């Protein structure tokens, strides 16, 4: 229990009035001081005990797109034999506060409260700890009880419906033409790795098994399976509003590709490099990565990382800003162009359009406009 700023000021005024009234002989000052002192004492009596209740907080859902709907349920129970007065439950999510006014509870009673959480900022946000606050009617005293449990709310970037690029990796010279009867095309050995339960026994690599002393299997990849790579410019030079639009666009494209059963890869100049298989697990992995991605702290990073310059195959989509793509960045894009079936550069409307031979450039005002342009020209 503590006095609020108003309560402290009231107590100080009460002392001054009492002292002035006693010394100077002013009965009115003594009466006013006594009234103020009584109000402070009453506040201590009302708010002196913190709420003695049991509170269960439930977050639903715990993963939502930006500006989507997420809420909390507070289940408040009074386990004691005495009536509990009303109080306020305060929850924190990042820099925001969510308050719920809890009504008085009879002995053994339980009440459920619902409230929405702010989801306007992308990121992984900690919800809590929950604080129960009780004050008197005049706001002179305040008692707080903090509950230590916290929860996590994932606010994903928004995604928009978009068509995925069709097309796969070129076959190697030794593969020949893909069989028309095979729905997946021919297969290439991607790597030789240790056997794990569930692997096909017919894929065992006996020479590697004899050499290493443990079961080794061939890990195959379909060279005709479409491959889609997104290079998201997260350099410090990119403005914050443009970066948020770029993250939203990257999320839309990579989710569409992974859902369409494409092999995907997400790369940034700042060090993010995520490559997964397709499907819903891949979708969640990319959304979690894009949920927490931020602009890099280091300045002067090249647009095309060295790891991406050595890779290739399928479609490469570069999402950047026309004001941050330098001559060196354009030269790097031209250098990696022969490694990919197609290279597409998506930039904002500001500044002059960057030119790179063999690289298709699409300009858009925001993520929604970029999706429209993508549907018209690419998909």
Buried (B, 14 or more C-beta within 10 A) or exposed (E): BEBBEBBEEBBEBBEEBBEBBEEEEBEEBBEBBBEBBEBBBBBBEBBEBBBEBEBEBEBEEEBBBBEEEBBBEBEBBBEEEEEBBEBBBBBBBBEEEBEBEBEEBEEEBBBEBEEEBBBEBBBBBEBBBBBBBBBBEBBBBBBBBEBEEBBEBBBBBBBBEBBBBEBBBEBEEEBEEBEEEEEBBBBBEEEBEEBEEEBEEEBBBEEBBEEEEEBBBBBBBBBBBBBBBBBBBBBBBBBEEBBBBBBBBBBBBBBBBBBBBBBBBBBBBBEBEBBBBBEEEBBBBBBBBBBEBBBBEEEEBEBBBEEBBEBBBBBBBBBBBBBBBBEEBBEBBBEBBEBBBBBBBBBBEEEEEBEBEEBEBBBBEBBBBBBBBBEEEBE
